[in-house]
């Protein structure tokens, strides 16, 4: 497939991922492990974007785990129960720097909102070449930096109910 200078997002077909969608070539291109792919394709919230039948980008998101919403005293934090987690976003190398990553994050925000989420959280390792680019992308999309686990950067997008 020849690379076009502009990417028309209307030509993308976005669907729930099947086990064969995130093949070895896609895993290598976006730096995913087999474990990440296995977990993602078992998830209800893994989506792939295809252009002319080829998977060019994908993301995986999950609902909160009930244990994440418990306070030390055993009571429940309703805000934590409403926070979906964007686990990863991947775009094939030859389709990067064309807005697809941001568009996929926007798609994830829409899916989370339709499922009743109040916010979408993302966190990733503080080390690596991706940190500056990913941090700038999430801030540009309206995410704000939040507290995260040691060695991690965290961002949150607050959804506003209609």
C-alpha positions in Angstrom: 0.0 0.0 0.0 1.5 3.3 -1.0 1.7 5.9 1.7 -0.4 8.9 1.1 0.7 12.3 2.4 -2.7 12.9 4.1 -4.8 10.3 5.9 -8.5 10.6 5.5 -10.0 9.1 8.7 -13.3 8.6 7.0 -11.7 5.8 5.1 -10.8 3.9 8.2 -12.7 0.8 9.3 -12.6 0.6 13.1 -13.7 -2.7 14.7 -13.1 -4.8 17.8 -9.8 -6.7 17.4 -9.7 -10.4 16.6 -6.9 -12.6 17.7 -5.3 -12.5 14.2 -5.5 -8.7 13.7 -2.5 -7.9 15.8 0.0 -10.2 14.1 3.7 -10.4 14.6 4.4 -7.7 12.0 2.1 -5.3 13.8 3.5 -6.3 17.2 7.0 -5.6 16.0 6.0 -2.3 14.3 4.4 -0.9 17.4 6.5 -2.6 20.1 3.9 -4.8 21.7 4.7 -8.1 23.5 2.7 -11.3 22.8 1.4 -11.0 26.4 0.0 -7.5 25.7 -1.6 -8.7 22.5 -3.2 -11.8 24.1 -4.6 -9.7 26.9 -5.8 -7.0 24.6 -7.6 -9.2 22.1 -9.4 -10.9 24.9 -10.6 -7.5 26.1 -14.0 -6.0 25.1 -12.2 -2.7 24.4 -9.5 -3.5 22.0 -10.0 -1.8 18.6 -8.1 -1.9 15.4 -8.2 0.7 12.6 -7.9 -0.7 9.1 -7.1 1.1 5.8 -7.7 -0.9 2.7 -7.9 -4.1 4.9 -4.5 -3.5 6.6 -4.4 -2.9 10.3 -2.5 0.4 10.7 -3.3 1.3 14.3 -5.0 -0.1 17.4 -5.6 0.6 21.1 -6.5 -1.4 24.1 -8.6 0.0 27.0 -10.1 -1.7 30.1 -12.7 -1.0 32.7 -11.5 -0.5 36.3 -10.7 -3.5 38.4 -13.0 -3.5 41.6 -9.9 -3.7 43.8 -8.6 -0.4 42.4 -11.7 1.3 43.8 -11.3 0.2 47.5 -10.1 2.6 50.2 -7.9 1.2 53.0 -11.0 0.9 55.2 -12.7 -1.3 52.6 -15.2 1.3 51.4 -15.6 2.0 47.7 -14.3 5.0 45.8 -17.0 5.8 43.2 -14.6 7.9 41.2 -12.2 5.0 40.7 -15.0 2.7 39.6 -15.8 5.2 36.8 -12.2 5.5 35.5 -11.4 3.5 32.4 -7.7 2.8 31.6 -6.1 3.2 28.2 -3.5 0.5 28.2 -1.7 1.3 24.9 -2.1 2.9 21.5 -0.1 1.7 18.6 0.4 3.0 15.1 2.4 1.4 12.3 5.6 3.3 11.7 4.7 4.3 8.1 1.5 5.9 9.4 2.9 7.9 12.3 3.0 11.7 12.6 -0.2 11.9 10.6 -2.7 12.3 13.5 -3.8 8.6 13.7 -2.6 8.2 17.3 -4.6 11.2 18.5 -7.6 10.1 16.5 -7.4 6.6 18.1 -7.3 8.2 21.6 -10.3 10.2 20.6 -12.1 7.0 19.5 -11.2 5.4 22.9 -12.6 8.5 24.7 -15.9 8.1 22.8 -16.1 4.4 23.6 -15.4 5.0 27.3 -18.0 7.7 27.5 -20.7 5.4 25.9 -19.9 2.8 28.6 -20.4 5.2 31.4 -16.9 6.2 32.2 -16.3 9.5 34.0 -12.7 9.7 33.1 -10.0 8.0 31.0 -6.6 7.3 32.6 -3.4 6.5 31.0 0.1 5.8 32.5 3.4 4.7 31.0 7.0 4.3 32.0 9.0 7.5 32.6 11.9 6.2 30.6 12.2 5.8 26.8 12.1 7.7 23.6 8.3 7.7 23.6 7.9 9.8 26.8 8.2 13.3 25.4 6.0 12.5 22.3 3.3 10.6 24.3 3.2 13.2 27.1 2.8 16.0 24.6 0.1 14.1 22.7 -2.0 13.5 25.8 -1.7 17.1 27.0 -2.6 18.3 23.5 -5.7 16.1 23.6 -6.9 17.6 26.9 -5.5 15.2 29.4 -4.0 16.5 32.6 -1.0 15.0 34.4 -2.0 13.0 37.5 -0.3 11.0 40.2 0.9 7.6 39.1 2.9 4.7 40.4 6.6 5.1 41.0 8.5 5.2 37.6 5.3 6.0 35.7 3.8 9.2 34.2 0.0 9.4 34.5 -2.6 11.5 32.7 -6.4 11.7 33.0 -9.1 12.9 30.7 -12.2 14.0 32.5 -15.4 13.2 30.7 -18.3 15.7 31.1 -21.7 14.0 31.2 -24.3 15.5 28.9 
